């Protein structure tokens, strides 16, 4: 399964490329975005599976320029 994911060259859809960066941003923006996009349907089911997992393996190899904290 991991090999298939790593070989997949399907380009990300709009808004998907740096989705993981949401967790590093402003908490209010994050909460609003989570409520809007992850409250129903496939997104809700996917988030539920991730939140109930014993661990999550992240294969992202890009650095994110989020800003500084403080």
Biopython code that builds the backbone (N, CA, C, O; Angstrom):
import numpy as np
from Bio.PDB.StructureBuilder import StructureBuilder

atoms = [
    (1, "UNK", "N", (0.823, -1.194, 0.000)),
    (1, "UNK", "CA", (0.000, 0.000, 0.000)),
    (1, "UNK", "C", (0.867, 1.257, 0.000)),
    (1, "UNK", "O", (0.586, 2.199, -0.741)),
    (2, "UNK", "N", (1.909, 1.283, 0.815)),
    (2, "UNK", "CA", (2.773, 2.464, 0.869)),
    (2, "UNK", "C", (3.483, 2.701, -0.457)),
    (2, "UNK", "O", (3.625, 3.841, -0.897)),
    (3, "UNK", "N", (3.931, 1.617, -1.094)),
    (3, "UNK", "CA", (4.591, 1.770, -2.397)),
    (3, "UNK", "C", (3.652, 2.404, -3.413)),
    (3, "UNK", "O", (4.061, 3.265, -4.192)),
    (4, "UNK", "N", (2.405, 1.983, -3.403)),
    (4, "UNK", "CA", (1.418, 2.557, -4.329)),
    (4, "UNK", "C", (1.214, 4.046, -4.057)),
    (4, "UNK", "O", (1.125, 4.842, -4.992)),
    (5, "UNK", "N", (1.142, 4.413, -2.814)),
    (5, "UNK", "CA", (0.972, 5.825, -2.447)),
    (5, "UNK", "C", (2.180, 6.633, -2.897)),
    (5, "UNK", "O", (2.033, 7.720, -3.456)),
    (6, "UNK", "N", (3.365, 6.105, -2.656)),
    (6, "UNK", "CA", (4.581, 6.823, -3.019)),
    (6, "UNK", "C", (4.763, 6.944, -4.531)),
    (6, "UNK", "O", (5.334, 7.926, -5.005)),
    (7, "UNK", "N", (4.286, 5.960, -5.292)),
    (7, "UNK", "CA", (4.397, 6.005, -6.752)),
    (7, "UNK", "C", (3.298, 6.840, -7.402)),
    (7, "UNK", "O", (3.428, 7.225, -8.564)),
    (8, "UNK", "N", (2.242, 7.120, -6.691)),
    (8, "UNK", "CA", (1.110, 7.867, -7.253)),
    (8, "UNK", "C", (1.549, 9.268, -7.661)),
    (8, "UNK", "O", (2.014, 10.048, -6.830)),
    (9, "UNK", "N", (1.399, 9.577, -8.931)),
    (9, "UNK", "CA", (1.793, 10.888, -9.446)),
    (9, "UNK", "C", (0.589, 11.783, -9.710)),
    (9, "UNK", "O", (0.711, 12.808, -10.380)),
    (10, "UNK", "N", (-0.568, 11.400, -9.188)),
    (10, "UNK", "CA", (-1.763, 12.211, -9.356)),
    (10, "UNK", "C", (-1.552, 13.562, -8.682)),
    (10, "UNK", "O", (-1.223, 13.616, -7.497)),
    (11, "UNK", "N", (-1.737, 14.652, -9.424)),
    (11, "UNK", "CA", (-1.543, 15.968, -8.803)),
    (11, "UNK", "C", (-2.641, 16.247, -7.773)),
    (11, "UNK", "O", (-3.779, 15.816, -7.954)),
    (12, "UNK", "N", (-2.314, 16.956, -6.706)),
    (12, "UNK", "CA", (-3.328, 17.285, -5.703)),
    (12, "UNK", "C", (-4.377, 18.229, -6.281)),
    (12, "UNK", "O", (-4.086, 19.045, -7.155)),
    (13, "UNK", "N", (-5.592, 18.101, -5.779)),
    (13, "UNK", "CA", (-6.650, 19.018, -6.194)),
    (13, "UNK", "C", (-6.453, 20.343, -5.469)),
    (13, "UNK", "O", (-5.688, 20.424, -4.507)),
    (14, "UNK", "N", (-7.143, 21.377, -5.932)),
    (14, "UNK", "CA", (-7.026, 22.699, -5.309)),
    (14, "UNK", "C", (-7.280, 22.610, -3.809)),
    (14, "UNK", "O", (-8.275, 22.030, -3.372)),
    (15, "UNK", "N", (-6.388, 23.179, -3.036)),
    (15, "UNK", "CA", (-6.535, 23.210, -1.590)),
    (15, "UNK", "C", (-6.001, 21.986, -0.878)),
    (15, "UNK", "O", (-5.951, 21.966, 0.352)),
    (16, "UNK", "N", (-5.601, 20.969, -1.614)),
    (16, "UNK", "CA", (-5.155, 19.723, -1.000)),
    (16, "UNK", "C", (-3.642, 19.653, -0.804)),
    (16, "UNK", "O", (-3.163, 18.913, 0.055)),
    (17, "UNK", "N", (-2.897, 20.407, -1.582)),
    (17, "UNK", "CA", (-1.440, 20.271, -1.613)),
    (17, "UNK", "C", (-0.781, 20.475, -0.248)),
    (17, "UNK", "O", (0.115, 19.715, 0.120)),
    (18, "UNK", "N", (-1.202, 21.465, 0.492)),
    (18, "UNK", "CA", (-0.582, 21.751, 1.794)),
    (18, "UNK", "C", (-1.608, 21.672, 2.920)),
    (18, "UNK", "O", (-1.572, 22.460, 3.866)),
    (19, "UNK", "N", (-2.513, 20.721, 2.805)),
    (19, "UNK", "CA", (-3.579, 20.572, 3.793)),
    (19, "UNK", "C", (-3.040, 20.368, 5.206)),
    (19, "UNK", "O", (-3.609, 20.883, 6.168)),
    (20, "UNK", "N", (-1.961, 19.629, 5.331)),
    (20, "UNK", "CA", (-1.390, 19.382, 6.661)),
    (20, "UNK", "C", (-0.934, 20.667, 7.337)),
    (20, "UNK", "O", (-0.831, 20.720, 8.562)),
    (21, "UNK", "N", (-0.662, 21.695, 6.557)),
    (21, "UNK", "CA", (-0.197, 22.965, 7.117)),
    (21, "UNK", "C", (-1.270, 23.640, 7.965)),
    (21, "UNK", "O", (-0.954, 24.524, 8.760)),
    (22, "UNK", "N", (-2.527, 23.242, 7.811)),
    (22, "UNK", "CA", (-3.594, 23.847, 8.618)),
    (22, "UNK", "C", (-3.331, 23.688, 10.107)),
    (22, "UNK", "O", (-3.663, 24.576, 10.892)),
    (23, "UNK", "N", (-2.745, 22.579, 10.501)),
    (23, "UNK", "CA", (-2.527, 22.336, 11.927)),
    (23, "UNK", "C", (-1.468, 23.245, 12.529)),
    (23, "UNK", "O", (-1.367, 23.349, 13.751)),
    (24, "UNK", "N", (-0.675, 23.906, 11.687)),
    (24, "UNK", "CA", (0.372, 24.796, 12.183)),
    (24, "UNK", "C", (-0.055, 26.258, 12.179)),
    (24, "UNK", "O", (0.696, 27.125, 12.625)),
    (25, "UNK", "N", (-1.231, 26.532, 11.688)),
    (25, "UNK", "CA", (-1.687, 27.911, 11.562)),
    (25, "UNK", "C", (-2.454, 28.404, 12.777)),
    (25, "UNK", "O", (-2.483, 27.753, 13.821)),
    (26, "UNK", "N", (-3.063, 29.543, 12.626)),
    (26, "UNK", "CA", (-3.890, 30.165, 13.661)),
    (26, "UNK", "C", (-5.024, 29.226, 14.075)),
    (26, "UNK", "O", (-5.697, 28.658, 13.216)),
    (27, "UNK", "N", (-5.238, 29.061, 15.363)),
    (27, "UNK", "CA", (-6.221, 28.098, 15.872)),
    (27, "UNK", "C", (-7.655, 28.456, 15.488)),
    (27, "UNK", "O", (-8.460, 27.563, 15.225)),
    (28, "UNK", "N", (-7.984, 29.737, 15.451)),
    (28, "UNK", "CA", (-9.345, 30.132, 15.073)),
    (28, "UNK", "C", (-9.608, 29.779, 13.617)),
    (28, "UNK", "O", (-10.660, 29.230, 13.289)),
    (29, "UNK", "N", (-8.651, 30.096, 12.737)),
    (29, "UNK", "CA", (-8.777, 29.742, 11.324)),
    (29, "UNK", "C", (-8.874, 28.231, 11.166)),
    (29, "UNK", "O", (-9.693, 27.732, 10.395)),
    (30, "UNK", "N", (-8.039, 27.509, 11.896)),
    (30, "UNK", "CA", (-8.042, 26.053, 11.844)),
    (30, "UNK", "C", (-9.402, 25.498, 12.253)),
    (30, "UNK", "O", (-9.946, 24.626, 11.575)),
    (31, "UNK", "N", (-9.949, 25.992, 13.348)),
    (31, "UNK", "CA", (-11.234, 25.498, 13.843)),
    (31, "UNK", "C", (-12.362, 25.788, 12.860)),
    (31, "UNK", "O", (-13.225, 24.940, 12.637)),
    (32, "UNK", "N", (-12.358, 26.973, 12.275)),
    (32, "UNK", "CA", (-13.380, 27.333, 11.287)),
    (32, "UNK", "C", (-13.265, 26.445, 10.054)),
    (32, "UNK", "O", (-14.273, 25.966, 9.534)),
    (33, "UNK", "N", (-12.053, 26.226, 9.591)),
    (33, "UNK", "CA", (-11.824, 25.381, 8.417)),
    (33, "UNK", "C", (-12.240, 23.944, 8.696)),
    (33, "UNK", "O", (-12.861, 23.296, 7.853)),
    (34, "UNK", "N", (-11.901, 23.455, 9.863)),
    (34, "UNK", "CA", (-12.285, 22.089, 10.238)),
    (34, "UNK", "C", (-13.798, 21.946, 10.259)),
    (34, "UNK", "O", (-14.334, 20.966, 9.742)),
    (35, "UNK", "N", (-14.480, 22.892, 10.840)),
    (35, "UNK", "CA", (-15.944, 22.858, 10.908)),
    (35, "UNK", "C", (-16.560, 22.904, 9.510)),
    (35, "UNK", "O", (-17.541, 22.212, 9.239)),
    (36, "UNK", "N", (-15.986, 23.716, 8.630)),
    (36, "UNK", "CA", (-16.530, 23.887, 7.282)),
    (36, "UNK", "C", (-16.302, 22.666, 6.400)),
    (36, "UNK", "O", (-17.216, 22.224, 5.704)),
    (37, "UNK", "N", (-15.098, 22.125, 6.423)),
    (37, "UNK", "CA", (-14.730, 21.101, 5.448)),
    (37, "UNK", "C", (-14.680, 19.671, 5.980)),
    (37, "UNK", "O", (-14.654, 18.729, 5.187)),
    (38, "UNK", "N", (-14.665, 19.486, 7.284)),
    (38, "UNK", "CA", (-14.476, 18.143, 7.824)),
    (38, "UNK", "C", (-15.615, 17.701, 8.735)),
    (38, "UNK", "O", (-15.416, 16.862, 9.613)),
    (39, "UNK", "N", (-16.787, 18.249, 8.537)),
    (39, "UNK", "CA", (-17.906, 17.959, 9.423)),
    (39, "UNK", "C", (-18.865, 16.915, 8.857)),
    (39, "UNK", "O", (-19.655, 16.341, 9.607)),
    (40, "UNK", "N", (-18.812, 16.655, 7.541)),
    (40, "UNK", "CA", (-19.750, 15.719, 6.928)),
    (40, "UNK", "C", (-19.076, 14.905, 5.827)),
    (40, "UNK", "O", (-17.973, 15.224, 5.383)),
    (41, "UNK", "N", (-19.755, 13.862, 5.403)),
    (41, "UNK", "CA", (-19.352, 13.087, 4.237)),
    (41, "UNK", "C", (-18.021, 12.375, 4.362)),
    (41, "UNK", "O", (-17.598, 11.978, 5.448)),
    (42, "UNK", "N", (-17.374, 12.226, 3.218)),
    (42, "UNK", "CA", (-16.099, 11.502, 3.124)),
    (42, "UNK", "C", (-15.019, 12.159, 3.977)),
    (42, "UNK", "O", (-14.217, 11.467, 4.604)),
    (43, "UNK", "N", (-14.994, 13.488, 4.004)),
    (43, "UNK", "CA", (-13.993, 14.182, 4.821)),
    (43, "UNK", "C", (-14.170, 13.844, 6.298)),
    (43, "UNK", "O", (-13.188, 13.628, 7.009)),
    (44, "UNK", "N", (-15.417, 13.796, 6.760)),
    (44, "UNK", "CA", (-15.692, 13.465, 8.166)),
    (44, "UNK", "C", (-15.247, 12.040, 8.473)),
    (44, "UNK", "O", (-14.624, 11.787, 9.503)),
    (45, "UNK", "N", (-15.570, 11.109, 7.574)),
    (45, "UNK", "CA", (-15.194, 9.708, 7.775)),
    (45, "UNK", "C", (-13.673, 9.553, 7.790)),
    (45, "UNK", "O", (-13.131, 8.807, 8.604)),
    (46, "UNK", "N", (-12.996, 10.251, 6.899)),
    (46, "UNK", "CA", (-11.533, 10.184, 6.842)),
    (46, "UNK", "C", (-10.913, 10.752, 8.108)),
    (46, "UNK", "O", (-10.002, 10.151, 8.677)),
    (47, "UNK", "N", (-11.401, 11.908, 8.554)),
    (47, "UNK", "CA", (-10.880, 12.528, 9.769)),
    (47, "UNK", "C", (-11.146, 11.645, 10.980)),
    (47, "UNK", "O", (-10.301, 11.535, 11.869)),
    (48, "UNK", "N", (-12.312, 11.019, 11.019)),
    (48, "UNK", "CA", (-12.655, 10.130, 12.122)),
    (48, "UNK", "C", (-11.681, 8.950, 12.193)),
    (48, "UNK", "O", (-11.234, 8.575, 13.277)),
    (49, "UNK", "N", (-11.355, 8.370, 11.036)),
    (49, "UNK", "CA", (-10.408, 7.249, 11.000)),
    (49, "UNK", "C", (-9.028, 7.683, 11.478)),
    (49, "UNK", "O", (-8.362, 6.954, 12.213)),
    (50, "UNK", "N", (-8.604, 8.864, 11.062)),
    (50, "UNK", "CA", (-7.295, 9.381, 11.471)),
    (50, "UNK", "C", (-7.263, 9.638, 12.973)),
    (50, "UNK", "O", (-6.297, 9.279, 13.647)),
    (51, "UNK", "N", (-8.314, 10.256, 13.497)),
    (51, "UNK", "CA", (-8.343, 10.595, 14.923)),
    (51, "UNK", "C", (-8.427, 9.365, 15.815)),
    (51, "UNK", "O", (-7.995, 9.413, 16.967)),
    (52, "UNK", "N", (-8.976, 8.261, 15.307)),
    (52, "UNK", "CA", (-9.094, 7.039, 16.096)),
    (52, "UNK", "C", (-7.900, 6.103, 15.921)),
    (52, "UNK", "O", (-7.813, 5.077, 16.597)),
    (53, "UNK", "N", (-6.985, 6.447, 15.024)),
    (53, "UNK", "CA", (-5.829, 5.594, 14.748)),
    (53, "UNK", "C", (-4.858, 5.588, 15.927)),
    (53, "UNK", "O", (-4.755, 6.562, 16.672)),
    (54, "UNK", "N", (-4.157, 4.478, 16.077)),
    (54, "UNK", "CA", (-3.142, 4.381, 17.122)),
    (54, "UNK", "C", (-1.956, 5.276, 16.802)),
    (54, "UNK", "O", (-1.304, 5.800, 17.706)),
    (55, "UNK", "N", (-1.680, 5.449, 15.524)),
    (55, "UNK", "CA", (-0.623, 6.351, 15.078)),
    (55, "UNK", "C", (-0.924, 6.769, 13.646)),
    (55, "UNK", "O", (-1.744, 6.150, 12.969)),
    (56, "UNK", "N", (-0.264, 7.811, 13.195)),
    (56, "UNK", "CA", (-0.418, 8.304, 11.830)),
    (56, "UNK", "C", (0.974, 8.415, 11.216)),
    (56, "UNK", "O", (1.867, 9.032, 11.797)),
    (57, "UNK", "N", (1.154, 7.824, 10.055)),
    (57, "UNK", "CA", (2.412, 7.910, 9.327)),
    (57, "UNK", "C", (2.279, 9.003, 8.280)),
    (57, "UNK", "O", (1.425, 8.916, 7.399)),
    (58, "UNK", "N", (3.109, 10.026, 8.367)),
    (58, "UNK", "CA", (3.051, 11.149, 7.438)),
    (58, "UNK", "C", (4.175, 11.005, 6.430)),
    (58, "UNK", "O", (5.346, 10.933, 6.802)),
    (59, "UNK", "N", (3.817, 10.963, 5.145)),
    (59, "UNK", "CA", (4.790, 10.775, 4.081)),
    (59, "UNK", "C", (5.161, 12.082, 3.403)),
    (59, "UNK", "O", (5.868, 12.070, 2.396)),
    (60, "UNK", "N", (4.705, 13.195, 3.927)),
    (60, "UNK", "CA", (4.977, 14.516, 3.351)),
    (60, "UNK", "C", (6.459, 14.823, 3.458)),
    (60, "UNK", "O", (7.056, 14.672, 4.524)),
    (61, "UNK", "N", (7.050, 15.254, 2.357)),
    (61, "UNK", "CA", (8.468, 15.591, 2.396)),
    (61, "UNK", "C", (8.736, 17.058, 2.069)),
    (61, "UNK", "O", (9.881, 17.446, 1.834)),
    (62, "UNK", "N", (7.689, 17.864, 2.053)),
    (62, "UNK", "CA", (7.838, 19.295, 1.774)),
    (62, "UNK", "C", (7.927, 20.081, 3.073)),
    (62, "UNK", "O", (7.270, 19.743, 4.057)),
    (63, "UNK", "N", (8.735, 21.122, 3.072)),
    (63, "UNK", "CA", (8.783, 22.040, 4.203)),
    (63, "UNK", "C", (7.703, 23.095, 4.013)),
    (63, "UNK", "O", (7.405, 23.488, 2.885)),
    (64, "UNK", "N", (7.122, 23.549, 5.103)),
    (64, "UNK", "CA", (6.092, 24.571, 5.041)),
    (64, "UNK", "C", (6.609, 25.853, 5.664)),
    (64, "UNK", "O", (7.189, 25.828, 6.750)),
    (65, "UNK", "N", (6.408, 26.948, 5.003)),
    (65, "UNK", "CA", (6.793, 28.256, 5.526)),
    (65, "UNK", "C", (5.546, 28.880, 6.144)),
    (65, "UNK", "O", (4.844, 29.655, 5.494)),
    (66, "UNK", "N", (5.281, 28.543, 7.382)),
    (66, "UNK", "CA", (4.065, 28.977, 8.053)),
    (66, "UNK", "C", (4.243, 30.332, 8.723)),
    (66, "UNK", "O", (3.280, 31.092, 8.818)),
    (67, "UNK", "N", (5.398, 30.645, 9.171)),
    (67, "UNK", "CA", (5.629, 31.873, 9.923)),
    (67, "UNK", "C", (6.248, 31.529, 11.262)),
    (67, "UNK", "O", (6.667, 30.396, 11.495)),
    (68, "UNK", "N", (6.300, 32.497, 12.121)),
    (68, "UNK", "CA", (6.902, 32.272, 13.424)),
    (68, "UNK", "C", (5.843, 32.339, 14.505)),
    (68, "UNK", "O", (4.809, 32.989, 14.347)),
    (69, "UNK", "N", (6.113, 31.667, 15.588)),
    (69, "UNK", "CA", (5.221, 31.671, 16.739)),
    (69, "UNK", "C", (5.731, 32.707, 17.718)),
    (69, "UNK", "O", (6.937, 32.843, 17.926)),
    (70, "UNK", "N", (4.814, 33.429, 18.312)),
    (70, "UNK", "CA", (5.271, 34.361, 19.323)),
    (70, "UNK", "C", (4.729, 35.686, 19.092)),
    (70, "UNK", "O", (5.011, 36.610, 19.855)),
]
sb = StructureBuilder()
sb.init_structure("model")
sb.init_model(0)
sb.init_chain("A")
sb.init_seg("    ")
for serial, (resi, resn, name, xyz) in enumerate(atoms, 1):
    if name == "N":
        sb.init_residue(resn, " ", resi, " ")
    sb.init_atom(name, np.array(xyz, "f"), 0.0, 1.0, " ", f" {name:<3s}", serial, name[0])
structure = sb.get_structure()
